[in-house]
Amino acid sequence: SLNGLIAQFQAEHPDIIVEVQSPQGFRGQLDLAAMAAEYDCFQASPALNDETLAAIVSVEPFLAADTSVRKDDFFASILEQFVYQGQLWGLPGNVSVNVVNYNKDLFDAAGLAYPTPSWTTSDFLELAVALTQGSGEDEQYGYVPSFSEANDLVSILDRLGAELLDDAEDPPRLDFVAPSVVDAFRWYTSLVTQYHVQPVLDQEGGDPGASARDRQALIDEGRAGMWLDGGTGMAFMGGRGFAVRIEGGPGAPAEGNQGVVPLPAGSNSAQGSGFQSADGYFISAQSDARQACWTWISFLTQHPTSTSELPARRSVAESAEYRQLAGEERAEAFLASVESGSRPSFYQRISDEGDWLAFSSLWLSNAYERVVGGEATVEEALADAQEAADDYRDCIIANDGFQDPEVMRTCLGEADGMNAMPGMPVP
């Protein structure tokens, strides 16, 4: 636990006192600059740009003086997110990875071989079809979605290499009608519309927790062959601040007879994402305790118990201690995912752009519900989502609303297609 690490650290460094605080609530965009204004050092998403660089310090000088920390000990696809203008501005801390869990008993009963880390979407579909059987209260599904359908949807689209964000435009433009998006979206919706290998959980109704309970019941009752698990699916993650002054992990889930593998790869998976998000540790430019901060944050990266997810340091992620904490299969699935990914996920990329894109998955979720509900074709639903996203972007640009929650609220209200999403959160 963090408290245990603090005690260990302060026993080794009695001249450094660490006080940990977690920002309370959502206070607008709690970006790097906002965190740096409050804390000596802090944990946050690596949303680096010209403006935020003034609030933090490069860690290059600390690396040069500390031979115990090497850049090549961090996963390359994660480390590059902390590099800007040729300098490293923070130390990667942990990586959120989506994986597929599966019920080994159901595979055994059906005489099916377990999936391997190198499996593909074709393998996934074949297994899902073979595992789907029965009817009514005894119906067994090959695949059960998360309680947040948008999370599974975006994760699969990412993994299949769908180009959801056009970075060539400034500001970036959501692209829901790119061929790679249409193809991946069609594949995912076909799990319901064509192959019927997954249940459609009630996302509406008066009880927001009903779909989550229904999903968990299917898993607990042994009626789910495979299901996604891992990352948070949130575009923005709360950070942790460390106030440092100078004076003179995680428990393993109860896996039972459960297997874990990376998400299946598609034909263009070399360009897909191998992880959902990453965060790390930064030092404020206002801090008088920079060296103490470096000592503390580099210490955190050396211990698997500093995170409940995958440590960003390869030597720590591959250690026997981490494998024992996470479980052998889960650790292997996490490692295989990060090794195969070639770019940050869609969630990470929109998070780095700022609050104004935080609701992008809602248009995709709405399109998904229309397709599986038989209200629209894949092309029609994505075209409508594109129109709404473009209207919203135009409104944000016209009103310079990139940092203004009220402008975002107004623009979301004016964008077509948003009436279908009552109670939508706005920053």
C-alpha positions as CSV (number, residue, x, y, z in Angstrom):
1,S,0.0,0.0,0.0
2,L,1.0,3.6,-0.3
3,N,1.1,4.1,3.4
4,G,3.5,1.1,3.7
5,L,5.7,2.6,1.0
6,I,5.8,6.0,2.7
7,A,6.9,4.3,6.0
8,Q,9.6,2.4,4.1
9,F,10.8,5.5,2.3
10,Q,10.9,7.7,5.4
11,A,12.9,5.0,7.2
12,E,15.4,5.1,4.4
13,H,15.3,8.9,4.1
14,P,14.5,10.4,7.6
15,D,15.3,13.9,6.3
16,I,12.4,13.9,3.8
17,I,8.8,14.1,5.0
18,V,6.1,13.0,2.5
19,E,2.5,14.2,2.8
20,V,0.0,12.7,0.3
21,Q,-3.2,14.5,-0.8
22,S,-5.8,13.5,-3.3
23,P,-7.6,16.3,-5.2
24,Q,-11.2,16.4,-4.1
25,G,-13.9,16.4,-6.8
26,F,-13.7,17.6,-10.3
27,R,-12.6,21.2,-10.3
28,G,-12.5,22.1,-14.0
29,Q,-9.4,20.9,-15.8
30,L,-7.0,19.7,-13.1
31,D,-4.1,19.6,-15.6
32,L,-0.4,19.6,-15.0
33,A,-0.3,23.3,-14.3
34,A,-3.1,23.1,-11.8
35,M,-1.4,20.2,-10.0
36,A,2.0,22.0,-10.1
37,A,0.5,25.0,-8.4
38,E,-0.6,23.0,-5.4
39,Y,2.0,20.3,-4.9
40,D,5.8,19.8,-4.9
41,C,5.4,16.7,-7.0
42,F,2.3,14.8,-8.2
43,Q,0.9,11.9,-10.2
44,A,-1.0,12.8,-13.4
45,S,-1.7,12.0,-17.0
46,P,1.1,13.2,-19.4
47,A,-0.8,15.9,-21.2
48,L,2.3,17.9,-22.3
49,N,2.2,21.1,-24.3
50,D,4.0,24.4,-24.5
51,E,1.8,25.9,-21.8
52,T,2.2,23.2,-19.2
53,L,6.0,22.9,-19.6
54,A,6.4,26.2,-17.7
55,A,4.8,24.6,-14.6
56,I,7.0,21.5,-14.4
57,V,10.7,20.7,-14.6
58,S,12.6,18.4,-16.9
59,V,13.8,15.2,-15.2
60,E,16.8,14.9,-17.5
61,P,19.3,16.5,-15.0
62,F,18.1,14.1,-12.2
63,L,18.5,11.1,-14.6
64,A,22.0,12.2,-15.5
65,A,23.0,12.2,-11.8
66,D,21.1,9.0,-10.8
67,T,22.4,5.8,-12.3
68,S,19.7,3.7,-10.6
69,V,17.1,5.0,-13.0
70,R,17.5,4.4,-16.8
71,K,15.2,5.4,-19.6
72,D,15.5,2.0,-21.3
73,D,14.0,0.4,-18.2
74,F,10.6,1.9,-19.0
75,F,8.3,0.5,-21.7
76,A,9.2,2.5,-24.9
77,S,5.5,3.1,-25.9
78,I,4.8,4.5,-22.5
79,L,8.0,6.6,-22.1
80,E,7.5,8.5,-25.3
81,Q,4.3,10.0,-23.9
82,F,6.5,11.8,-21.3
83,V,8.9,13.2,-23.9
84,Y,8.3,16.6,-25.4
85,Q,10.7,18.7,-27.5
86,G,13.4,16.1,-26.9
87,Q,13.2,16.2,-23.1
88,L,11.7,13.8,-20.5
89,W,9.4,15.7,-18.3
90,G,8.1,13.0,-15.9
91,L,8.7,9.4,-14.8
92,P,6.1,6.9,-16.1
93,G,4.3,5.3,-13.1
94,N,1.6,2.9,-14.2
95,V,-0.3,1.6,-17.2
96,S,-4.0,0.8,-17.4
97,V,-4.5,-2.3,-19.6
98,N,-7.7,-3.9,-20.9
99,V,-7.6,-7.7,-21.0
100,V,-10.0,-10.5,-21.7
101,N,-11.0,-12.8,-18.9
102,Y,-12.4,-16.2,-19.7
103,N,-14.1,-19.1,-17.8
104,K,-11.9,-22.1,-18.1
105,D,-14.7,-24.5,-17.0
106,L,-16.9,-23.4,-20.0
107,F,-13.9,-23.9,-22.4
108,D,-13.3,-27.3,-20.9
109,A,-16.9,-28.4,-21.1
110,A,-17.0,-27.3,-24.8
111,G,-13.7,-29.0,-25.6
112,L,-12.2,-25.7,-26.7
113,A,-8.5,-24.8,-26.4
114,Y,-7.8,-21.7,-24.3
115,P,-7.0,-18.5,-26.2
116,T,-3.3,-17.5,-26.5
117,P,-1.7,-14.1,-26.4
118,S,-1.4,-14.2,-30.2
119,W,-5.1,-14.8,-30.9
120,T,-7.0,-12.8,-33.4
121,T,-10.6,-11.4,-33.7
122,S,-11.3,-14.4,-35.9
123,D,-10.3,-16.7,-33.1
124,F,-12.4,-14.6,-30.7
125,L,-15.5,-14.8,-32.8
126,E,-15.1,-18.6,-33.4
127,L,-14.8,-19.2,-29.7
128,A,-17.7,-16.8,-28.8
129,V,-20.0,-18.6,-31.2
130,A,-19.0,-22.0,-29.8
131,L,-19.6,-20.9,-26.2
132,T,-23.0,-19.4,-26.8
133,Q,-25.8,-21.9,-26.1
134,G,-29.0,-22.6,-24.2
135,S,-31.9,-20.2,-23.8
136,G,-33.9,-18.3,-21.2
137,E,-32.5,-18.3,-17.7
138,D,-30.0,-20.9,-18.7
139,E,-28.6,-19.1,-21.7
140,Q,-24.8,-19.0,-21.8
141,Y,-23.0,-16.2,-23.7
142,G,-19.7,-16.4,-25.5
143,Y,-19.0,-12.7,-24.6
144,V,-20.4,-10.4,-21.9
145,P,-19.7,-6.7,-22.2
146,S,-18.7,-4.4,-19.5
147,F,-21.3,-2.4,-17.6
148,S,-19.9,0.5,-19.7
149,E,-20.6,-0.6,-23.2
150,A,-18.7,2.4,-24.6
151,N,-15.6,1.2,-22.8
152,D,-15.6,-2.1,-24.5
153,L,-16.4,-0.5,-27.8
154,V,-13.6,2.0,-27.7
155,S,-11.1,-0.5,-26.5
156,I,-11.9,-2.9,-29.3
157,L,-11.9,-0.1,-31.9
158,D,-8.5,1.0,-30.6
159,R,-7.1,-2.6,-30.6
160,L,-8.2,-3.0,-34.2
161,G,-6.4,0.1,-35.3
162,A,-9.4,2.3,-35.9
163,E,-8.3,5.9,-36.6
164,L,-10.8,7.7,-34.4
165,L,-8.9,11.0,-34.1
166,D,-7.5,13.1,-36.9
167,D,-4.4,14.7,-35.3
168,A,-3.5,16.4,-38.6
169,E,-6.1,19.0,-38.0
170,D,-5.7,21.7,-35.4
171,P,-7.6,21.3,-33.1
172,P,-7.9,17.5,-33.7
173,R,-11.1,16.3,-35.3
174,L,-13.0,13.2,-34.4
175,D,-13.3,10.9,-37.4
176,F,-16.1,8.3,-37.0
177,V,-16.5,7.7,-40.8
178,A,-12.9,6.6,-41.6
179,P,-12.9,3.2,-43.2
180,S,-10.9,1.7,-40.3
181,V,-13.5,2.9,-37.9
182,V,-16.5,1.7,-40.0
183,D,-14.9,-1.8,-40.4
184,A,-14.1,-2.2,-36.7
185,F,-17.4,-0.8,-35.6
186,R,-19.2,-3.2,-38.0
187,W,-17.3,-6.2,-36.6
188,Y,-18.1,-5.2,-33.0
189,T,-21.8,-4.6,-33.5
190,S,-22.1,-7.9,-35.4
191,L,-21.5,-9.7,-32.1
192,V,-25.1,-8.7,-31.3
193,T,-26.8,-8.1,-34.6
194,Q,-25.5,-11.1,-36.6
195,Y,-23.9,-13.7,-34.3
196,H,-26.0,-13.1,-31.0
197,V,-23.0,-14.1,-28.9
198,Q,-23.5,-11.4,-26.2
199,P,-26.5,-10.1,-24.2
200,V,-27.7,-6.5,-24.6
201,L,-27.6,-5.2,-21.0
202,D,-30.1,-2.5,-20.1
203,Q,-28.3,0.8,-20.1
204,E,-31.4,2.9,-19.6
205,G,-34.1,2.3,-16.9
206,G,-34.3,3.9,-13.6
207,D,-31.5,2.0,-11.9
208,P,-28.0,2.9,-13.3
209,G,-26.5,-0.1,-11.5
210,A,-28.8,-2.7,-13.0
211,S,-26.6,-3.5,-16.1
212,A,-23.5,-3.8,-13.9
213,R,-25.3,-6.3,-11.6
214,D,-26.7,-8.2,-14.5
215,R,-23.3,-8.5,-16.0
216,Q,-21.7,-9.6,-12.8
217,A,-24.5,-12.2,-12.2
218,L,-23.8,-13.8,-15.6
219,I,-20.1,-14.0,-14.7
220,D,-20.8,-15.4,-11.2
221,E,-23.3,-17.9,-12.4
222,G,-20.8,-19.3,-15.0
223,R,-22.9,-18.1,-17.9
224,A,-20.2,-15.8,-19.4
225,G,-17.5,-17.4,-21.6
226,M,-15.4,-14.2,-22.0
227,W,-15.5,-10.7,-20.7
228,L,-13.3,-7.5,-20.7
229,D,-11.6,-6.3,-17.6
230,G,-8.8,-3.9,-16.7
231,G,-8.8,-0.2,-17.4
232,T,-11.1,2.5,-16.1
233,G,-12.4,3.8,-19.4
234,M,-12.3,7.4,-18.1
235,A,-10.8,10.1,-20.3
236,F,-9.6,11.9,-17.1
237,M,-8.1,10.3,-14.1
238,G,-7.7,11.9,-10.6
239,G,-4.2,12.6,-9.7
240,R,-2.2,12.4,-6.4
241,G,-0.2,15.2,-5.0
242,F,2.8,14.9,-2.9
243,A,3.8,17.8,-0.6
244,V,7.4,17.3,0.2
245,R,9.5,19.2,2.7
246,I,13.0,18.9,4.0
247,E,13.8,18.7,7.7
248,G,17.4,19.0,8.9
249,G,0.0,-2.4,-5.2
250,P,-2.2,-4.4,-5.4
251,G,-4.0,-7.4,-4.1
252,A,-4.5,-10.1,-6.7
253,P,-8.1,-10.7,-7.8
254,A,-9.7,-13.9,-6.8
255,E,-9.3,-15.6,-10.2
256,G,-10.6,-19.1,-9.4
257,N,-10.7,-21.1,-12.6
258,Q,-10.3,-18.0,-14.7
259,G,-7.9,-17.3,-17.5
260,V,-6.6,-14.0,-18.8
261,V,-5.3,-13.0,-22.2
262,P,-4.7,-9.7,-24.1
263,L,-7.4,-8.3,-26.4
264,P,-7.4,-10.2,-29.7
265,A,-5.5,-8.6,-32.6
266,G,-7.0,-7.7,-35.9
267,S,-5.5,-7.6,-39.4
268,N,-4.1,-4.0,-38.8
269,S,-3.3,-4.4,-35.1
270,A,0.3,-3.3,-35.6
271,Q,-1.1,0.2,-35.4
272,G,-3.5,-0.5,-32.5
273,S,-3.3,0.4,-28.9
274,G,-1.9,-2.0,-26.4
275,F,-3.0,-0.1,-23.3
276,Q,-5.8,2.2,-22.2
277,S,-4.0,4.9,-20.4
278,A,-0.8,5.8,-18.5
279,D,0.1,8.2,-15.8
280,G,3.3,9.2,-14.1
281,Y,5.1,11.5,-11.7
282,F,6.0,15.2,-12.2
283,I,7.9,17.8,-10.3
284,S,6.6,21.3,-9.9
285,A,8.7,24.2,-11.2
286,Q,7.6,26.1,-8.0
287,S,9.0,23.5,-5.6
288,D,11.9,24.2,-3.4
289,A,12.2,20.4,-2.8
290,R,13.0,19.2,-6.3
291,Q,15.7,16.8,-5.3
292,A,13.6,15.3,-2.5
293,C,10.8,14.9,-5.0
294,W,13.0,13.1,-7.4
295,T,14.2,10.8,-4.6
296,W,10.5,10.0,-3.7
297,I,9.1,9.5,-7.2
298,S,12.0,7.4,-8.4
299,F,11.5,5.3,-5.3
300,L,7.8,4.8,-6.2
301,T,8.7,3.5,-9.7
302,Q,10.8,0.8,-8.1
303,H,8.0,-0.8,-6.2
304,P,5.1,-2.8,-7.7
305,T,2.9,-2.0,-4.7
306,S,2.8,1.6,-5.8
307,T,0.1,0.7,-8.4
308,S,-2.8,-1.6,-8.8
309,E,-2.1,-1.8,-12.5
310,L,1.0,-2.5,-14.6
311,P,4.2,-0.8,-13.4
312,A,5.7,1.3,-16.2
313,R,9.2,0.0,-15.3
314,R,10.0,-3.2,-17.2
315,S,12.2,-4.6,-14.5
316,V,9.4,-4.1,-11.9
317,A,6.7,-5.4,-14.2
318,E,8.7,-8.5,-15.0
319,S,9.7,-9.1,-11.3
320,A,8.6,-12.2,-9.3
321,E,7.1,-9.8,-6.8
322,Y,4.7,-8.2,-9.3
323,R,3.8,-11.6,-10.8
324,Q,2.9,-12.8,-7.3
325,L,0.8,-9.7,-6.7
326,A,-1.0,-9.6,-10.0
327,G,-1.2,-13.4,-10.7
328,E,1.0,-15.1,-13.4
329,E,-1.6,-15.1,-16.2
330,R,-2.7,-11.5,-15.6
331,A,0.9,-10.3,-15.5
332,E,1.7,-12.1,-18.7
333,A,-1.4,-10.6,-20.4
334,F,-0.6,-7.1,-19.3
335,L,3.0,-7.4,-20.6
336,A,1.9,-8.9,-23.9
337,S,-0.6,-6.1,-24.4
338,V,1.9,-3.3,-23.8
339,E,4.6,-5.0,-25.9
340,S,2.2,-5.3,-28.9
341,G,0.8,-1.8,-28.8
342,S,2.3,0.9,-31.0
343,R,0.5,4.0,-29.9
344,P,-1.5,5.5,-27.0
345,S,-5.2,4.7,-26.8
346,F,-8.0,6.9,-28.0
347,Y,-8.9,7.7,-24.3
348,Q,-5.3,8.8,-23.6
349,R,-5.1,10.9,-26.7
350,I,-8.4,12.8,-26.0
351,S,-7.3,13.2,-22.4
352,D,-4.1,14.9,-23.5
353,E,-6.2,17.3,-25.7
354,G,-8.2,18.6,-22.7
355,D,-11.7,18.6,-21.3
356,W,-13.5,19.6,-24.5
357,L,-13.1,16.2,-26.0
358,A,-13.9,14.3,-22.8
359,F,-17.3,13.2,-24.0
360,S,-16.3,11.8,-27.4
361,S,-17.2,8.2,-26.6
362,L,-20.8,9.3,-26.0
363,W,-21.4,9.8,-29.7
364,L,-20.0,6.4,-30.4
365,S,-22.1,4.8,-27.6
366,N,-25.2,6.4,-29.0
367,A,-24.4,5.1,-32.5
368,Y,-23.8,1.6,-31.1
369,E,-27.2,1.6,-29.3
370,R,-28.9,2.6,-32.5
371,V,-27.3,-0.1,-34.5
372,V,-27.9,-3.0,-32.0
373,G,-31.5,-1.6,-31.5
374,G,-32.1,-1.9,-35.2
375,E,-32.7,1.8,-35.6
376,A,-29.9,2.5,-38.1
377,T,-27.3,0.9,-40.2
378,V,-23.6,1.1,-39.2
379,E,-23.0,3.8,-41.9
380,E,-26.1,5.8,-40.9
381,A,-25.3,5.8,-37.2
382,L,-21.7,6.8,-37.7
383,A,-22.6,9.5,-40.2
384,D,-25.0,11.0,-37.6
385,A,-22.3,10.7,-34.9
386,Q,-19.9,12.5,-37.2
387,E,-22.3,15.3,-37.9
388,A,-22.9,15.8,-34.1
389,A,-19.1,15.7,-33.4
390,D,-18.4,18.2,-36.2
391,D,-21.1,20.6,-35.0
392,Y,-19.8,20.4,-31.5
393,R,-16.2,21.1,-32.6
394,D,-17.3,24.1,-34.8
395,C,-19.1,25.5,-31.8
396,I,-16.1,25.1,-29.5
397,I,-13.8,26.8,-32.0
398,A,-16.2,29.7,-32.7
399,N,-16.6,30.4,-29.0
400,D,-13.1,29.5,-27.9
401,G,-14.5,27.0,-25.4
402,F,-11.6,24.7,-25.1
403,Q,-11.2,25.4,-21.4
404,D,-14.7,26.8,-20.6
405,P,-17.2,24.3,-19.1
406,E,-20.2,26.5,-19.8
407,V,-19.3,26.8,-23.5
408,M,-18.9,23.0,-23.6
409,R,-22.3,22.6,-22.0
410,T,-23.9,24.9,-24.5
411,C,-22.2,23.3,-27.5
412,L,-23.1,19.8,-26.4
413,G,-26.7,20.9,-26.1
414,E,-26.7,22.3,-29.6
415,A,-25.0,19.4,-31.3
416,D,-27.4,17.0,-33.0
417,G,-27.8,13.6,-31.4
418,M,-27.3,14.7,-27.8
419,N,-30.9,14.6,-26.9
420,A,-30.7,10.9,-26.7
421,M,-28.3,11.2,-23.7
422,P,-30.1,12.7,-20.8
423,G,-28.2,13.4,-17.6
424,M,-24.9,13.6,-19.5
425,P,-22.1,14.9,-17.2
426,V,-20.4,18.2,-18.1
427,P,-17.3,19.5,-16.5
